[in-house]
Amino acid sequence: MKFVSLFPIALAALTPIASNAQTRGGVDNSIAARRLSYEKIAGYEPNSKVTDHNAIDLDQNEMMLLISVKTEDSFRAALKVFQEGGHSKSYAEVTVPGLTTSISKKTALSVSFNGTTIKGKAYADFAGGTAGGIVRFQYATGDIQESYVDCQVGGLPIDKQNYVGCLPESGNLKVDTGTEEFPYTYSQKENNKNGRTISKFSTSAQEKMGDCATCPYSEYNKFRIYYGVPNYADHWVTQALLGLKTQFTGPSGTPDFGDYGLVGRGEAAKKGSAYMAVYMYVIREFEDAIDDCKKNCIDCNDDPVHAWDEGVAFYTGSIEGQTGVDSGKLLHELADKRCSNYATCGSEGGSQTGISKLNYDLFGKFASGQYHLLQGNCAAATTIKNDIVSMMPIPLIQGTLRYSYKVDKLGGGEKEKAEGATFAAAVLPILYECDVDAAKIVSDNMMVGASTTSHAAVKAAFESQYVCMKISCTDIGSLMLSEGVIYEGAEACIDAGVTAPSGSSSSSNKGLAIGLGVTAAFVGIFGLFIIYMANREKAGKPVFAGSKGDLS
């Protein structure tokens, strides 16, 4: 069980102050009012509605359940969930022959029946025409995570599909605020789909991370170069589930999942999904937020803040709950698992229980980055984004080292080899960017089909590049046998002149990060009060005339 973070407690202390600005239903549209209407994500307060994004971990969870069955049929079912989703951006494809006029993406749509109205919006532009056509009806989502949407079909197994809030198979579609209704038909089972899937995080990478106006994003480019294909994560997971050889064209080589049985293939697929596909898309959202940031403009940064909130949602997932003490399925949970192995838990590190120091520090960065985006302080937000990107590989390195030790020293079999190979695959492009030789050592020892594994060689290769990777020996810690007892040969290295990112796991600068004492709680409360004042400023209702706080 994780310990409860003080971050939510510090945030809650501000609620009585800010609640006066909140008016549900709509008179007060200020940022301060809107932000308090959204549930926290592991202590982080989103400033926009991201319940639908936060639910992507439910796809990951369903994949993991199917993989655990360990049959070829269950693996094909897991691949269907990976590719088609089921829980995020649900929409229905309805045939509307009588709708001949065009409608624009995001136009309000609704269907009423039996005293109930299902609201939504156009998922994409509709061209119209004399014969009508197919309209994509995207279901509206709510503010409460538990009931964010009530139509979940997509690629889910039949027994996991939810039709309660889906459109009936025939009815009348109303467009925007008009009075005219247009008859439609569709199949609930076949035509309820999902626009956001974990596979699409990877298959859309070239468009969103390689070809955008400010692309290629530097972190994504490392992976594209190393694997030689833009959709490397999708290819890794797909080939693992099918038991096939990869067709990468870069320095990575071509791992062959035919070398594994169901156990190894399953580990490679589920970890590749979360730690390769989701991982890079988290970074994409933070990069996108920076791209959209408008310098020195308090009134025009809602879009970048929404993108930033999405990044936090994808990092964390809904299963973590509002406090982060529950055990999720994505990167937040990975950091907490590895901290128990390496004694890097707790706000100061050094513990084997509770929330990881990395998550304490990252969530401080998340809150601070959100604040700077709201203020149009793009330069400060960019610095924070860069720090986050440098910190995120820490549990991937810990995972690679842990499984190299298990395989080398503890007789680990296929399961451990596959887990180690996938952790390595998720971090090798970063190491390769720093030093080709170090990356080759890790790859030779860890990748699918490695003939031998030397923990000492893998450990030394990583440690030689910690400065380049902008992390420290303290960030990684020592692999623990039991409380206070370190596995022989797995001791933490000693930092020599490492300058870690401001607020990283080895830095004493906490900013808005979570503390376990009165001082840290005070810092969090004070910083969030500054955010509250800034949001009042944006709404034209300053707490103090002329006051514009800056946490940089």
N, C-alpha and C positions, 0 to 999 in steps of 0.2 A: 504493500500500500504506500502510495506517495504521501508525503506530508502536504498539508494545505499551504498554498502560497500566500504570502502577505500582500501580494499585488492586488487581489480583489478586495482585501480589507482596506488598503489605502485608497482604492477607487471609491469604495462605498462611503468613505468618510466625506466625500464631496457631494454625494447625492442630495442631501438636504439643501445645499447651496444652489445647485443647478436646477433642481426640480421646479423652482418657480418659473423657469423659462419654458417648461415643457407643456405643450397643449396638444394632447392626442386628438386627431381628427381635423386638425389643421389650421388654427388661426396663426399660431406662432411657427413660422417656417425656418427659424434660425438654425444654424448648425448645432448650437447648444441644445436646442429642443430636440432635433432629429436624432442626435447621437445617443441620447439617453433612452430612446425607444428601442434600441437594439440590444439583444442579450450579449453578454461578454463571451469571448472565445478564450478559454483558459486564462481569464483575468484581463485580457485585452478588450478594450471597448471600441468596437468598430464604429465608424462615423457614417456608415452606409449599410444597406441591407445586403448581407452576404450569406444568408441562411442556405440558399440553394447551392452556393459554391462550397460552403462548409460541409455539405452532405456528400461530397465526392468520396469521402472515406468509407461510406456505406457500400460503394462499388468495390473498393479494396477489400472490405470485410467479407463481402459475398464471394469474391474470388478466392480468398483464403479458405473459406469454408468448403468450397467446391474442390479446391486442390487437396484439402486434407482427406478427401474420400479416396484419393490415389487410384483412380481408374482412368483409362483413356477417355471414356465418355465424360467423366467429371472434369477432366482437363479441357475438353472441347467446350463444355458448358462455361468453364472459367474464362476461356478465350472469348466467348460470346459476350460475357459481361464486360470484359476488358475493352472489347471493340465497340459494343453497342450501349453500354451503360445501363442505367435503370433509375438513378436517384437524382440526377442533376440536369437542369434545363429540360424538363419534360415538355413535349409538345405533341399535338395530334395533327395528322395530315388528313384533312377533310375535303371531300369533293363537293364543290359548290357550283353547279352548272348555271345557276341564274345570276351569279355575280359577274357582271361583264366589265365593270369599271375597275381600274387599278387602285390598289391601296399600298401604302408605304409601310416599311418595317416599323414596328413598335406602335402601329395604330391600335387603339383599344378595340377589343372584340369581346363579345359575351354571348352566352347561350342560356336561355331560361326554360325551365320545365318543372312541373309539379311544385311550383312555389319556390324553387331554388334557382339561383343564378350562378353560373360558373364564369368567372372573369378571366381574361387573358389579353394577349396582344399578338400582333402579327410577328411571327418569328423571322420572316423575310419579306421582301417586296413581292407583291402579287401583281402580275401584269394584266390580268383581266382578259377581255376578248369576247367574241360573240358566243363562244361555248362555255364560258366560265373556266373553271380549272380547280387545282388543288391549293387550298389555303392552309398554311401551317399555323395552327393555333397554339401559342405558347402559354402554358398555364401560369396564372399569377401565383406568386409565392408570398408567404406570410412572414411576420417578424419573429415568430416563436419557432425555435428550431425543431421542437418535437412534432409540430404540425405544419411545417413550412410548405408542404404540398401534399396532396392526397391522390395523386395519380402517378404510379411508379410501375412501369412495364418494361420498355426497352428490351434488353437482352437478358433479363432476369429469368431464372427458372420459374415455371408456372406456379409452383407453390409459394413463391415469394412475390408474385405480382399483386399490385394493389389497384383496384378499379374504382374504389369508393368515390373519388373526386374526378374521375374521367368523364369526358363528354359522353352522353348517350349515343348510340350508334346511328341515330337519325334525329334530326331536330331542325331548328331554325337559328341561323347565325345573324347576329346584329353587329353592324360595323360602326365603331365610334359612338357618337351620341345620336345617330340617326334613328328614325322610327321604322324604316323598312327592314324586313327580315328575309333571309335567303335560305331556302331549304338546303340541307347538306346530308351526306351519308359517309360512313367510314367503318372500319373494323376496329373495335377496341383492342383486340389482341395483336393485330398486324400493323396498325397505323399509329399507335402510341409509341413515340420514339424519344431519344434523348440527344440533345445537341452538344452536351459536354460529357466526354468520356476520358478515361485515363489514356487510352490509346491515342486519342486525338491530341492530347497534350504533346505527343511526340510527332504524329503525322502532320501536325500544323506547324512544327518547329521552324521549318525553312521559311515559311511565309511570315511568321510572327517574330522570329528571332534571327533569321538570316537575311531577309529581304526588306525589312522595314526601313524607314528614312534614316534612322540612326544605327542600323544594323551593319554587320553582324554584331550581336552582343558578345562581348569578349569571353565570358564564361562558356556560353553555348558554343562559340567557335572552337574552343579547346576540344570539346567533345566531337564536334563535326569533323575536325581534322584527324583526331585520333582514330575514330571509327570509319571515317571515309564516307559515311552516309548521313543525311540529315535526320532521319527517323531512327537513329541507333537504338533508342530505348524500346520503341514499338517492335523493332526487329528482334531484339534480345528476348523479350517476353514471348513473342509469337513463336519463335524457333524453339524456345525452351518448352513451351506447352505442347508443341508438335513433335519434339524430339529430333529436330533437324540441325544440320550444320549451318552456321551463320555465313553470310555473304558480305561481311565487312571488307572494305578495300583499303583501309588505313593501316597504320602501324600496329593496331590491336591484334592483327591476325584474324583467324576465322574459327573461333571456338565451336566445337561440335557437341551439341547436346545429346547426340546419339551415344556419347560416352557414358551418359548417366541413365539410371533407371528412373522410375516415377518419383522416387524420393528426391534425388538431386535436381531433376527437372522442375519439380514443384517449388523447391527452395529458390532456384534461380528465377523462376517466373514471378513469384509473389514479392520477392525482394527487389527484383528489377523494376516491377511496376511502381512500387512506392519510392525506392531510393534512386531510381534513374529517371523515370518518366515524370512523376510528381515533383521530384527534387528540382529538375530544371525549370519546370513551369512556375514554381514558386519564385525562382529568380527572375523569370520573365515578367511576372506581375510587378515586382519591385522596379525592374528596369523600365517597364511601361509607365509606371507612376512618375519616374524621373523624366521620361520623354514628354509627358503631358504637363509637367509642372510649369507654371507661369511665374516668372521671377517677380517678386515684390507685389504680388496681386492676391490680396486676401479673398476677394470675391469670385475668383475663377479657378479654384483648385479642388472642386468637388470630384471631378473625374479622376485626377491622380490619387486622391485619397481613397476613392472607391477601388482603384487598382491595387493600392497598398493594402487595403483591408482584404481584398481577394487573396493576396499573397500570404497573409497571416492565416486566412481560412484554409488554404490549401496546405500550408505547413502543419496545421494543427488537426483539423477535422472535427466533426460534430461529437464523436464518441468521447472525446476528452472532457466535454461538458464546459460549464462556465468557469470552473476553478482550475482545470487541468490536473486534477488528482485522479481522474479515471484513466484507464489504460486504453489509449487509442490505437490506431493502425498506421499512422503516418510518421513524419519526421520528428514531431514533438515526442512521441512515445519512444522512438529509437534513441534519442538523446538521453531519455530517462533510463532506458534499459542499459545502455553502455556505461552510464555514470555509476551504476551499481557494480559493474565489472571492474571499473578503473578508479573507484573512490574519487569521483569528480562530481558528486551530488552536493546539494546545499548551496546557499547563496555565496558562501566563501570557498566551496569545494572541500575536499578532504573526507566526505562522508560517502557511505555506500548505500544510503537510503534517501528517499525523497525525490524531489524535483532536481534535475541536473543544473549545475551551475551554468551550463551553456544556455538552457532555457531561461533561467533568471536573466542572464545578460542579454539574450536575444529579445526577450519581451520588453526589456528596457529600451532596446534599440527600436523595436516596433513602435512603441508609444512615442518616442522622441521623433522618429521619422514622420509619423502621422502629424505631429504638431508642426514640424517645419514645413511640410507640404501645405498644411492649412494656411500658413503664413506666407507662402510663396518664397520661402527661403530654400531655393532649389540647390544651392551649393552645399548647405549643411545636410540636406536630405540625401544628396549624392554621396557625401562622405559616409553617412550612416549606412546607406545601401552597400557601399563597398566593404564596410566592416562586416556586415551581415553575410555577404558572399564569402568572405575569407573565413568566417567562423563556422559556416554550415558543414564543411567537410570533416569536422572533428570526430563525430561519431562514426563516420564511414572509415576513417583511419583506425579508430579503436576497434571497429568490427573486423577489419582486415587483419590487424595484429592479433586479435583474440583467436580468430579461426586459424591463423597460421600456427599459433601455439598449440591449438587443439590437434591439428593434423600432424604437426611435427613431434610434439612431446606427449600427447595424451591418447594417441591411437585413433584419432578421428577418422570416420569413414566417409561415405559418399555425401551424407547430409552436411557434414562439417566442411568438406571440400567445396561443395556447391555454394554454401553460404559465404565462405571465404572468397570464392571466385567472383561472386556477385558484388560483395562489398568492394573488392579490388576494382572491378569493372566500373563502379560508380565513382571512383576517385582517381583512377590511373590517368585519365586525360589531364588532370590538374598537375599531377606529378610529372607527367611527360613534358608539359610546358616548361617546368622548372629544369628538369634534367633527363635527357633521353636514357642514359645509362641506368639511372636509379629506377626509372619506370620499367625498363627491361628486366631488372632483377626481380622486382615485385611481380611482374607478369609471368616470368619463367617459373616462379615459385607458387603462384596462386591461381593462375587462370585454368579454365576447364582443360582437363587432360594433362596437367602438370605431372611430371614423372616423380619429382621429389619436392619437398617443401622444407625450407630452412627458416624458422622463425627469426633467428639471429640476423640472417641476410635481409629479410624483409624489414625488420625493425631498423637496421642500420641504414637501409636505403631511404626509408621515410625520414629518419632523423637527420640525415644529411641535407634534407631540403625543407626543414621546418621554417627556416628564416625566409626562404623564397615563398613558401606557402602562407606566410604571415600568421603562423601559429607557434605555440611554444611547447616545450616538454611538459610544463605544468598543465596545459590544456588537455593533453592526452592522458597523463597520469600513469599509474602502475597497475598491471593486471593482478587482481587480488585473488588469492586462494581462499581466504576467509578474512574475517575482520582483523586488520592489522598484520596479516600475513600475505606477502607478495610471492607470486610464482617465481621460482628461480630463473633468472635470465630475462624476466619481463619487467624489470624495474624501470621507472621513468628516467629518461635521460636528464642531464643537467643543462639548463639554459645558459647560453653564453652570448650575451649581447643581443638577445632577441628583443625587438620592439614590437609588441603585439598591438593589434588594432585597439583604439580607444574603446574601453568598455568590454574587451574580450575576456575570455575566461581567466586570463593571467593578469588582468589590469585591475588596479584599485579604484579606477574612476567608474562609479556606478551610474552617474547621470540619473535616469529614471528607473534604473534596474531595481529589482526586488531585494530588500534586505530582511534579515531575520531579527533585527533590533529596532529600537526606537528611532535611531538616526536614519536608517534606510526608509522606514515607513514615513518619517517626516519629509524626507526628500521627495518620495513619490507623491505625497499629498500636495506639497508645495508646487511641484512641477505641474501636476494636473490642475491645480487652481489657476496657474498661469495659462494653461490651455483653455480653461473655462473662460477666463477674462478675454482671451484672444477671440474665442468664438462669439462672445457677447459683442466684441468690437465689430466682427464681421456682420453681425445682425443689426448693427446700428444702435446697440444698447450697451455702451461701455459701462463697466463697473466704476472705473475712474476715468474722467475725461482725459483724452490724449494718451492713455496708457496702452502701450503695445509691447508685451513681454517678449523676450528673445532668449531661448534656452541654449543657443549655440555656444 
